[in-house]
Amino acid sequence: QVQLVESGGGLVQAGGSLRLSCTASGGTFSRYSMGWFRQAPGKERDFVAAITWLGGRTYDTDSVKGRFTISRDNAKNTVYLQMNSLKPDDTAVYSCAAVYGGVTIMRDPNVYTYWGQGTQVTVSS
């Protein structure tokens, strides 16, 4: 059983930056592919970014193109989401997710086995 705990959310002005962290426990982190998703009030959960256990990255280019960067530190069992040039539309609860090994469609939330509780990101205009 893998537990995921997100941190780093908060309130930031438009144009600002935040770095989210997701720390895993209970499994061999280096063998898990990781994803970040977000859900705004009244909306469906959306894919943001993912990184495979081999380090390959995928982004939702339409919404986060050039602004967000996903990375991982296997020594710290942690995946990060660096968010720059934040916009009010980025306001949401951000959750990380994990799946063992590699999967074909990283943006599909149904392929992930484990989920964190989420961290709130609020961007003021």
NUFI-649974 format. One record per atom (N, C-alpha, C, O): residue number from 1; atom name; x, y, z; residue in one letter. Coordinates in pm, 1 decimal, decimal comma. Example, Ala and Ser with C-alpha at 12.3 -4.5 7.8 and 13.67 -1.06 7.14 Angstrom:
 seq atom        x        y        z type
   1    N   1319,0   -569,0    780,0    a
   1   CA   1230,0   -450,0    780,0    a
   1    C   1320,0   -330,0    780,0    a
   1    O   1423,6   -331,9    846,5    a
   2    N   1285,0   -225,0    708,0    s
   2   CA   1367,0   -106,0    714,0    s
   2    C   1290,0      3,0    787,0    s
   2    O   1340,9    113,8    803,9    s
This chain:
 seq atom        x        y        z type
   1    N     83,6   -118,8      0,0    q
   1   CA      0,0      0,0      0,0    q
   1    C     88,0    125,0      0,0    q
   1    O    177,2    139,6     83,5    q
   2    N     61,8    212,8    -93,1    v
   2   CA    139,2    336,1   -106,7    v
   2    C     57,0    452,6    -54,6    v
   2    O    -60,3    467,2    -88,6    v
   3    N    118,7    534,7     27,5    q
   3   CA     53,4    655,7     75,1    q
   3    C    120,5    776,3      9,6    q
   3    O    242,7    782,3     -3,8    q
   4    N     37,8    871,0    -30,3    l
   4   CA     86,0    991,8    -96,1    l
   4    C     38,8   1113,6    -18,5    l
   4    O    -78,5   1124,4     17,0    l
   5    N    130,7   1204,4      7,4    v
   5   CA     96,5   1326,1     80,7    v
   5    C    147,1   1446,7      3,3    v
   5    O    266,8   1461,2    -21,7    v
   6    N     53,5   1532,7    -34,1    e
   6   CA     89,3   1653,9   -107,0    e
   6    C    112,8   1769,4    -10,1    e
   6    O     58,0   1772,6    100,1    e
   7    N    194,2   1862,5    -53,3    s
   7   CA    217,2   1984,9     22,3    s
   7    C    259,7   2094,6    -73,5    s
   7    O    290,9   2068,9   -189,8    s
   8    N    260,6   2217,7    -23,0    g
   8   CA    309,4   2329,2   -102,7    g
   8    C    202,1   2418,5   -161,0    g
   8    O    233,3   2521,1   -221,5    g
   9    N     76,3   2381,4   -144,1    g
   9   CA    -30,4   2466,7   -193,8    g
   9    C    -44,1   2593,6   -111,2    g
   9    O     20,2   2609,3     -7,4    g
  10    N   -128,9   2683,7   -158,7    g
  10   CA   -151,3   2807,2    -86,4    g
  10    C   -215,2   2911,9   -173,4    g
  10    O   -266,6   2883,7   -281,6    g
  11    N   -210,7   3033,8   -123,5    l
  11   CA   -266,9   3149,2   -193,0    l
  11    C   -153,1   3229,1   -255,4    l
  11    O    -55,2   3262,0   -188,3    l
  12    N   -166,3   3259,5   -381,7    v
  12   CA    -63,0   3334,9   -453,0    v
  12    C   -129,6   3429,8   -550,6    v
  12    O   -238,4   3402,0   -600,9    v
  13    N    -64,9   3540,7   -576,9    q
  13   CA   -117,8   3635,6   -675,2    q
  13    C    -88,4   3588,0   -816,5    q
  13    O      6,6   3513,4   -840,4    q
  14    N   -170,8   3632,1   -908,1    a
  14   CA   -148,0   3599,8  -1049,2    a
  14    C     -6,8   3642,3  -1089,1    a
  14    O     40,2   3750,3  -1053,2    a
  15    N     58,9   3554,8  -1163,6    g
  15   CA    196,4   3579,0  -1203,5    g
  15    C    298,8   3518,8  -1109,7    g
  15    O    417,6   3513,8  -1141,7    g
  16    N    253,9   3473,3   -994,8    g
  16   CA    343,7   3414,9   -897,0    g
  16    C    373,1   3268,9   -924,3    g
  16    O    330,4   3212,5  -1025,0    g
  17    N    447,4   3208,7   -831,6    s
  17   CA    490,5   3070,2   -846,4    s
  17    C    464,5   2991,4   -718,5    s
  17    O    461,1   3046,7   -608,6    s
  18    N    446,8   2863,4   -735,8    l
  18   CA    438,8   2769,0   -625,7    l
  18    C    507,0   2640,3   -669,0    l
  18    O    511,6   2608,0   -787,7    l
  19    N    560,0   2567,1   -571,3    r
  19   CA    610,9   2433,7   -599,1    r
  19    C    537,5   2334,9   -510,4    r
  19    O    545,5   2340,7   -387,7    r
  20    N    467,1   2245,5   -574,0    l
  20   CA    397,3   2140,3   -502,5    l
  20    C    488,5   2019,2   -488,4    l
  20    O    568,8   1988,4   -576,5    l
  21    N    473,8   1951,6   -375,1    s
  21   CA    547,9   1828,6   -350,6    s
  21    C    449,9   1716,8   -319,3    s
  21    O    343,3   1739,2   -262,1    s
  22    N    487,5   1599,0   -357,2    c
  22   CA    408,6   1479,4   -325,2    c
  22    C    508,4   1373,0   -278,9    c
  22    O    590,0   1324,2   -357,1    c
  23    N    500,1   1338,9   -152,7    t
  23   CA    592,3   1241,9    -94,7    t
  23    C    522,4   1109,0    -74,6    t
  23    O    412,1   1102,1    -20,2    t
  24    N    588,2   1004,4   -119,2    a
  24   CA    531,1    870,3   -113,7    a
  24    C    596,3    787,2     -4,1    a
  24    O    712,6    807,2     30,9    a
  25    N    519,4    695,0     48,3    s
  25   CA    570,9    598,2    144,4    s
  25    C    500,3    465,9    122,2    s
  25    O    387,9    461,7     72,2    s
  26    N    567,0    358,1    159,7    g
  26   CA    504,1    227,3    154,1    g
  26    C    529,4    149,5     27,8    g
  26    O    471,7     42,2     10,3    g
  27    N    613,2    198,8    -61,1    g
  27   CA    641,8    127,3   -183,2    g
  27    C    777,7    165,9   -237,4    g
  27    O    845,1    252,4   -181,5    g
  28    N    818,2    102,3   -345,7    t
  28   CA    945,1    136,1   -410,3    t
  28    C    918,2    250,7   -506,8    t
  28    O    882,2    228,9   -622,5    t
  29    N    936,0    371,8   -458,3    f
  29   CA    894,7    491,0   -532,8    f
  29    C    953,0    495,3   -672,8    f
  29    O    885,2    536,6   -766,9    f
  30    N   1077,3    453,3   -687,8    s
  30   CA   1144,4    464,3   -817,4    s
  30    C   1078,4    381,3   -925,7    s
  30    O   1103,5    404,3  -1044,0    s
  31    N    995,0    286,0   -888,9    r
  31   CA    929,0    200,4   -985,9    r
  31    C    787,3    246,5  -1020,3    r
  31    O    715,4    179,2  -1094,2    r
  32    N    748,2    361,7   -966,0    y
  32   CA    613,1    413,6   -989,4    y
  32    C    616,7    531,9  -1084,7    y
  32    O    703,4    618,8  -1075,6    y
  33    N    522,6    533,4  -1174,3    s
  33   CA    497,3    652,4  -1254,7    s
  33    C    399,6    740,8  -1177,0    s
  33    O    309,4    691,9  -1108,9    s
  34    N    420,1    871,8  -1189,0    m
  34   CA    346,5    965,9  -1105,6    m
  34    C    274,5   1069,9  -1190,7    m
  34    O    324,4   1112,2  -1295,0    m
  35    N    157,7   1110,0  -1145,0    g
  35   CA     82,5   1211,4  -1217,0    g
  35    C     30,3   1318,5  -1123,7    g
  35    O     10,0   1295,5  -1004,5    g
  36    N      9,2   1435,4  -1180,1    w
  36   CA    -57,9   1544,4  -1110,3    w
  36    C   -188,7   1574,3  -1183,3    w
  36    O   -193,1   1584,1  -1306,0    w
  37    N   -294,6   1588,4  -1104,3    f
  37   CA   -426,1   1623,7  -1155,8    f
  37    C   -478,4   1740,9  -1074,4    f
  37    O   -428,7   1769,0   -965,3    f
  38    N   -578,1   1808,2  -1127,4    r
  38   CA   -639,3   1917,2  -1051,5    r
  38    C   -789,1   1918,6  -1075,7    r
  38    O   -838,1   1876,2  -1180,4    r
  39    N   -859,5   1968,3   -976,6    q
  39   CA  -1004,4   1976,8   -986,0    q
  39    C  -1050,5   2108,8   -927,2    q
  39    O  -1030,5   2136,9   -809,0    q
  40    N  -1112,2   2188,4  -1011,9    a
  40   CA  -1169,9   2315,9   -968,7    a
  40    C  -1313,9   2292,7   -924,0    a
  40    O  -1376,2   2194,9   -965,2    a
  41    N  -1367,0   2380,9   -840,6    p
  41   CA  -1504,9   2364,3   -793,5    p
  41    C  -1604,9   2353,8   -908,1    p
  41    O  -1606,8   2437,3   -998,5    p
  42    N  -1687,3   2250,3   -902,9    g
  42   CA  -1789,9   2232,1  -1004,3    g
  42    C  -1740,5   2177,1  -1136,1    g
  42    O  -1817,0   2167,4  -1232,0    g
  43    N  -1612,6   2140,6  -1142,1    k
  43   CA  -1555,9   2089,8  -1266,9    k
  43    C  -1500,6   1949,0  -1247,9    k
  43    O  -1482,4   1902,1  -1135,5    k
  44    N  -1474,6   1883,6  -1359,0    e
  44   CA  -1417,4   1750,3  -1354,4    e
  44    C  -1267,9   1758,1  -1322,8    e
  44    O  -1204,5   1862,5  -1338,2    e
  45    N  -1214,5   1645,9  -1278,8    r
  45   CA  -1071,8   1637,1  -1252,5    r
  45    C   -996,9   1637,1  -1385,7    r
  45    O  -1031,5   1562,5  -1477,3    r
  46    N   -896,4   1719,4  -1395,3    d
  46   CA   -819,9   1734,7  -1518,4    d
  46    C   -675,0   1692,0  -1499,3    d
  46    O   -616,1   1711,3  -1393,0    d
  47    N   -620,6   1635,1  -1602,1    f
  47   CA   -478,9   1598,6  -1603,8    f
  47    C   -393,4   1723,6  -1615,0    f
  47    O   -426,4   1816,3  -1689,0    f
  48    N   -283,6   1725,2  -1541,2    v
  48   CA   -190,3   1837,7  -1548,7    v
  48    C    -56,3   1793,1  -1606,2    v
  48    O     -9,2   1848,2  -1705,7    v
  49    N      4,1   1694,3  -1543,5    a
  49   CA    136,8   1649,9  -1586,7    a
  49    C    163,8   1511,7  -1529,5    a
  49    O    100,7   1469,8  -1432,4    a
  50    N    258,1   1441,6  -1590,7    a
  50   CA    296,3   1310,3  -1542,2    a
  50    C    442,3   1284,2  -1573,7    a
  50    O    499,2   1340,7  -1667,1    a
  51    N    501,4   1197,1  -1493,1    i
  51   CA    639,8   1156,9  -1516,9    i
  51    C    648,3   1006,4  -1493,8    i
  51    O    604,2    955,9  -1390,5    i
  52    N    704,5    936,7  -1589,1    t
  52   CA    712,5    791,9  -1576,8    t
  52    C    824,6    751,7  -1481,1    t
  52    O    904,8    834,8  -1438,4    t
  53    N    828,3    624,3  -1448,8    w
  53   CA    932,5    576,1  -1358,4    w
  53    C   1070,4    586,3  -1424,6    w
  53    O   1173,1    583,3  -1356,8    w
  54    N   1071,3    598,3  -1557,7    l
  54   CA   1196,6    616,1  -1629,6    l
  54    C   1231,2    763,6  -1652,6    l
  54    O   1337,9    795,0  -1705,3    l
  55    N   1141,6    853,0  -1613,5    g
  55   CA   1170,1    995,7  -1624,0    g
  55    C   1106,2   1067,5  -1741,3    g
  55    O   1126,3   1187,9  -1757,2    g
  56    N   1030,4    997,8  -1823,6    g
  56   CA    963,1   1064,1  -1934,0    g
  56    C    849,4   1152,0  -1883,9    g
  56    O    777,4   1115,4  -1791,1    g
  57    N    834,0   1269,5  -1947,0    r
  57   CA    736,3   1367,9  -1899,8    r
  57    C    625,2   1390,7  -2001,4    r
  57    O    647,8   1388,5  -2122,3    r
  58    N    506,1   1412,2  -1950,1    t
  58   CA    390,4   1445,8  -2032,7    t
  58    C    317,3   1560,4  -1965,2    t
  58    O    302,4   1562,4  -1843,1    t
  59    N    271,6   1656,3  -2045,7    y
  59   CA    198,3   1771,8  -1992,8    y
  59    C     67,1   1790,1  -2068,1    y
  59    O     52,6   1750,8  -2183,8    y
  60    N    -29,0   1852,3  -1996,9    d
  60   CA   -145,4   1901,1  -2066,8    d
  60    C   -103,9   2035,8  -2125,8    d
  60    O   -112,7   2139,5  -2060,0    d
  61    N    -59,3   2032,0  -2248,9    t
  61   CA      5,0   2149,1  -2307,5    t
  61    C    -89,9   2267,8  -2319,4    t
  61    O    -46,7   2382,5  -2308,8    t
  62    N   -217,5   2241,9  -2341,0    d
  62   CA   -309,5   2353,9  -2359,2    d
  62    C   -317,1   2441,1  -2235,2    d
  62    O   -320,6   2563,8  -2245,4    d
  63    N   -319,5   2379,2  -2119,0    s
  63   CA   -343,2   2457,4  -1999,2    s
  63    C   -216,1   2501,1  -1928,0    s
  63    O   -215,1   2604,0  -1860,4    s
  64    N   -109,2   2424,0  -1942,5    v
  64   CA      9,3   2452,8  -1861,8    v
  64    C    134,5   2469,9  -1945,7    v
  64    O    245,9   2471,1  -1893,3    v
  65    N    116,3   2482,8  -2072,5    k
  65   CA    227,7   2490,7  -2166,0    k
  65    C    332,5   2593,0  -2125,4    k
  65    O    303,8   2712,1  -2113,0    k
  66    N    452,2   2545,4  -2105,2    g
  66   CA    564,0   2633,3  -2074,7    g
  66    C    563,9   2692,4  -1936,1    g
  66    O    656,8   2765,0  -1900,7    g
  67    N    462,2   2663,7  -1855,9    r
  67   CA    453,5   2724,9  -1722,9    r
  67    C    481,7   2626,2  -1609,8    r
  67    O    537,7   2664,3  -1507,1    r
  68    N    443,6   2500,8  -1627,8    f
  68   CA    457,1   2400,5  -1523,0    f
  68    C    566,4   2300,7  -1561,2    f
  68    O    585,9   2268,9  -1678,6    f
  69    N    636,8   2252,6  -1459,3    t
  69   CA    739,1   2151,1  -1480,9    t
  69    C    725,3   2042,5  -1375,2    t
  69    O    719,7   2071,4  -1255,7    t
  70    N    720,1   1919,7  -1419,3    i
  70   CA    714,8   1806,7  -1326,5    i
  70    C    854,2   1745,6  -1317,6    i
  70    O    926,2   1736,4  -1417,0    i
  71    N    890,4   1704,4  -1197,3    s
  71   CA   1019,4   1638,7  -1176,7    s
  71    C   1006,4   1542,4  -1060,3    s
  71    O    906,2   1543,1   -988,7    s
  72    N   1108,5   1459,2  -1041,7    r
  72   CA   1104,9   1363,7   -932,0    r
  72    C   1243,0   1349,1   -871,6    r
  72    O   1344,4   1365,0   -939,4    r
  73    N   1245,1   1318,6   -743,9    d
  73   CA   1368,1   1288,6   -672,2    d
  73    C   1346,4   1154,0   -605,3    d
  73    O   1283,5   1145,8   -499,8    d
  74    N   1398,0   1049,9   -665,8    n
  74   CA   1373,8    914,9   -612,8    n
  74    C   1439,9    894,7   -476,7    n
  74    O   1392,4    814,1   -396,7    n
  75    N   1546,9    965,5   -449,7    a
  75   CA   1613,4    953,0   -320,0    a
  75    C   1525,6   1006,1   -207,4    a
  75    O   1538,0    964,3    -92,3    a
  76    N   1436,5   1099,3   -242,5    k
  76   CA   1346,9   1158,3   -143,0    k
  76    C   1204,0   1108,1   -155,8    k
  76    O   1114,4   1154,4    -85,2    k
  77    N   1183,2   1012,8   -246,8    n
  77   CA   1048,4    956,7   -268,6    n
  77    C    946,7   1066,3   -297,7    n
  77    O    833,1   1061,2   -250,4    n
  78    N    987,9   1164,3   -374,9    t
  78   CA    905,4   1282,5   -394,0    t
  78    C    896,3   1321,6   -541,5    t
  78    O    994,3   1315,2   -615,6    t
  79    N    777,3   1361,6   -581,2    v
  79   CA    755,6   1419,7   -712,4    v
  79    C    713,0   1565,2   -691,2    v
  79    O    640,6   1597,4   -597,0    v
  80    N    759,5   1651,5   -780,5    y
  80   CA    734,7   1794,1   -767,4    y
  80    C    656,2   1846,4   -887,6    y
  80    O    661,2   1790,2   -997,0    y
  81    N    584,2   1955,0   -863,9    l
  81   CA    522,3   2028,5   -972,7    l
  81    C    555,8   2175,8   -951,1    l
  81    O    499,1   2241,4   -863,7    l
  82    N    647,4   2225,9  -1030,9    q
  82   CA    683,8   2366,6  -1026,3    q
  82    C    586,7   2442,8  -1114,5    q
  82    O    573,4   2414,3  -1233,5    q
  83    N    519,4   2539,2  -1055,6    m
  83   CA    416,8   2614,7  -1127,3    m
  83    C    456,1   2762,0  -1130,7    m
  83    O    465,6   2827,5  -1026,9    m
  84    N    478,4   2812,2  -1250,1    n
  84   CA    515,9   2951,6  -1269,7    n
  84    C    407,2   3025,4  -1346,9    n
  84    O    319,4   2963,9  -1407,5    n
  85    N    414,7   3158,0  -1343,6    s
  85   CA    318,6   3242,0  -1416,5    s
  85    C    175,2   3197,1  -1390,4    s
  85    O     96,3   3178,6  -1483,1    s
  86    N    143,8   3180,3  -1265,6    l
  86   CA     12,3   3127,7  -1229,3    l
  86    C    -99,1   3224,4  -1267,0    l
  86    O    -83,0   3346,3  -1262,5    l
  87    N   -211,9   3166,3  -1304,2    k
  87   CA   -329,6   3241,8  -1345,4    k
  87    C   -446,8   3204,8  -1254,3    k
  87    O   -446,9   3097,4  -1194,2    k
  88    N   -545,8   3292,5  -1243,7    p
  88   CA   -664,3   3257,1  -1164,4    p
  88    C   -728,5   3125,4  -1207,7    p
  88    O   -784,3   3053,4  -1124,9    p
  89    N   -721,0   3094,2  -1335,5    d
  89   CA   -777,6   2967,8  -1385,9    d
  89    C   -704,1   2845,7  -1333,7    d
  89    O   -753,7   2733,9  -1347,2    d
  90    N   -587,2   2864,5  -1274,7    d
  90   CA   -513,4   2751,8  -1216,8    d
  90    C   -565,2   2715,9  -1077,7    d
  90    O   -521,7   2616,5  -1019,4    d
  91    N   -656,5   2794,7  -1024,6    t
  91   CA   -712,3   2766,6   -893,2    t
  91    C   -784,7   2633,0   -892,2    t
  91    O   -875,6   2609,4   -971,8    t
  92    N   -743,0   2545,5   -800,6    a
  92   CA   -799,0   2410,8   -794,2    a
  92    C   -735,2   2335,4   -677,5    a
  92    O   -639,5   2382,4   -615,9    a
  93    N   -789,5   2219,6   -649,4    v
  93   CA   -722,4   2123,9   -561,0    v
  93    C   -634,2   2036,8   -648,9    v
  93    O   -681,2   1975,5   -744,7    v
  94    N   -507,2   2032,1   -615,8    y
  94   CA   -409,8   1955,1   -692,8    y
  94    C   -379,6   1825,2   -618,5    y
  94    O   -348,4   1825,3   -499,4    y
  95    N   -389,6   1715,4   -691,7    s
  95   CA   -365,7   1584,1   -632,4    s
  95    C   -260,7   1509,5   -712,3    s
  95    O   -253,1   1520,9   -834,7    s
  96    N   -179,9   1432,6   -640,4    c
  96   CA    -85,4   1345,9   -710,6    c
  96    C   -139,2   1203,1   -708,1    c
  96    O   -221,8   1166,5   -624,5    c
  97    N    -90,0   1125,1   -801,7    a
  97   CA   -135,2    987,7   -815,7    a
  97    C    -17,7    901,1   -857,9    a
  97    O     78,6    950,0   -917,0    a
  98    N    -26,0    772,0   -827,2    a
  98   CA     83,3    680,0   -856,6    a
  98    C     31,4    552,1   -918,4    a
  98    O    -76,5    503,3   -885,0    a
  99    N    111,4    499,0  -1009,6    v
  99   CA     82,4    368,7  -1069,8    v
  99    C    214,8    295,6  -1087,8    v
  99    O    315,6    355,8  -1124,6    v
 100    N    213,5    166,0  -1061,6    y
 100   CA    337,8     88,8  -1068,5    y
 100    C    378,8     68,8  -1213,8    y
 100    O    298,7     27,7  -1297,8    y
 101    N    503,2     98,4  -1240,8    g
 101   CA    556,3     77,4  -1375,0    g
 101    C    512,4    185,7  -1471,4    g
 101    O    479,4    297,4  -1431,7    g
 102    N    512,9    150,4  -1597,8    g
 102   CA    474,9    245,2  -1700,4    g
 102    C    337,3    214,1  -1754,9    g
 102    O    296,0     98,2  -1757,5    g
 103    N    266,2    316,0  -1798,3    v
 103   CA    134,9    298,9  -1859,2    v
 103    C    132,0    376,5  -1989,6    v
 103    O    211,3    468,1  -2011,2    v
 104    N     40,8    338,7  -2074,5    t
 104   CA     37,7    398,8  -2207,2    t
 104    C    -19,2    539,8  -2205,4    t
 104    O     34,7    630,2  -2269,4    t
 105    N   -127,6    558,1  -2132,5    i
 105   CA   -198,1    685,6  -2134,0    i
 105    C   -188,6    748,6  -1996,3    i
 105    O   -272,6    724,2  -1909,7    i
 106    N    -86,8    828,9  -1976,8    m
 106   CA    -61,5    884,7  -1845,4    m
 106    C   -168,0    986,3  -1804,5    m
 106    O   -183,9   1013,2  -1685,5    m
 107    N   -240,6   1042,7  -1899,4    r
 107   CA   -338,4   1145,7  -1865,2    r
 107    C   -472,3   1087,0  -1820,4    r
 107    O   -561,8   1161,9  -1781,3    r
 108    N   -487,4    955,5  -1825,5    d
 108   CA   -612,6    891,7  -1784,4    d
 108    C   -608,7    864,6  -1635,4    d
 108    O   -527,4    783,4  -1591,2    d
 109    N   -693,4    929,4  -1555,3    p
 109   CA   -689,3    908,6  -1410,5    p
 109    C   -721,2    765,7  -1370,0    p
 109    O   -683,6    722,7  -1260,9    p
 110    N   -789,1    692,3  -1455,1    n
 110   CA   -828,9    555,1  -1419,3    n
 110    C   -712,6    457,9  -1415,8    n
 110    O   -726,1    348,3  -1361,3    n
 111    N   -597,8    495,4  -1472,7    v
 111   CA   -484,2    402,6  -1471,7    v
 111    C   -405,3    408,9  -1341,1    v
 111    O   -320,7    323,3  -1315,3    v
 112    N   -432,7    509,4  -1259,3    y
 112   CA   -357,5    527,2  -1136,2    y
 112    C   -421,3    447,9  -1022,3    y
 112    O   -543,3    436,6  -1011,4    y
 113    N   -334,2    394,2   -939,0    t
 113   CA   -379,5    307,6   -830,2    t
 113    C   -395,7    383,7   -699,0    t
 113    O   -489,3    360,1   -622,6    t
 114    N   -303,4    474,4   -675,2    y
 114   CA   -300,2    543,6   -547,1    y
 114    C   -313,8    694,9   -568,5    y
 114    O   -264,7    751,2   -666,3    y
 115    N   -382,3    757,5   -473,0    w
 115   CA   -406,8    901,6   -480,2    w
 115    C   -378,7    967,2   -346,3    w
 115    O   -399,5    907,9   -240,4    w
 116    N   -331,1   1090,7   -353,0    g
 116   CA   -316,5   1170,4   -233,8    g
 116    C   -445,8   1244,0   -203,7    g
 116    O   -541,9   1238,2   -280,5    g
 117    N   -446,7   1313,7    -90,2    q
 117   CA   -566,0   1386,5    -47,9    q
 117    C   -583,3   1519,4   -120,5    q
 117    O   -693,9   1572,8   -127,5    q
 118    N   -476,4   1571,3   -173,2    g
 118   CA   -484,1   1696,5   -246,9    g
 118    C   -438,5   1815,9   -165,8    g
 118    O   -440,2   1814,5    -42,7    g
 119    N   -397,6   1919,4   -237,6    t
 119   CA   -358,7   2044,9   -175,0    t
 119    C   -420,5   2159,6   -254,1    t
 119    O   -420,5   2158,9   -377,2    t
 120    N   -472,9   2257,3   -182,2    q
 120   CA   -544,5   2366,7   -246,9    q
 120    C   -446,9   2470,8   -299,5    q
 120    O   -355,2   2514,1   -229,7    q
 121    N   -469,1   2509,5   -423,5    v
 121   CA   -395,5   2620,1   -484,2    v
 121    C   -497,2   2727,2   -523,1    v
 121    O   -591,4   2699,9   -597,5    v
 122    N   -478,1   2847,1   -473,3    t
 122   CA   -567,0   2957,6   -504,4    t
 122    C   -485,3   3072,3   -561,7    t
 122    O   -390,2   3120,0   -499,8    t
 123    N   -524,0   3115,4   -680,2    v
 123   CA   -452,8   3223,2   -747,5    v
 123    C   -546,3   3343,3   -755,9    v
 123    O   -652,4   3335,9   -817,8    v
 124    N   -507,3   3451,8   -694,4    s
 124   CA   -590,0   3572,0   -693,8    s
 124    C   -550,8   3662,7   -809,5    s
 124    O   -435,4   3666,2   -852,2    s
 125    N   -649,5   3735,8   -858,8    s
 125   CA   -624,4   3824,7   -973,0    s
 125    C   -580,1   3962,4   -927,2    s
 125    O   -554,8   4049,8  -1010,0    s
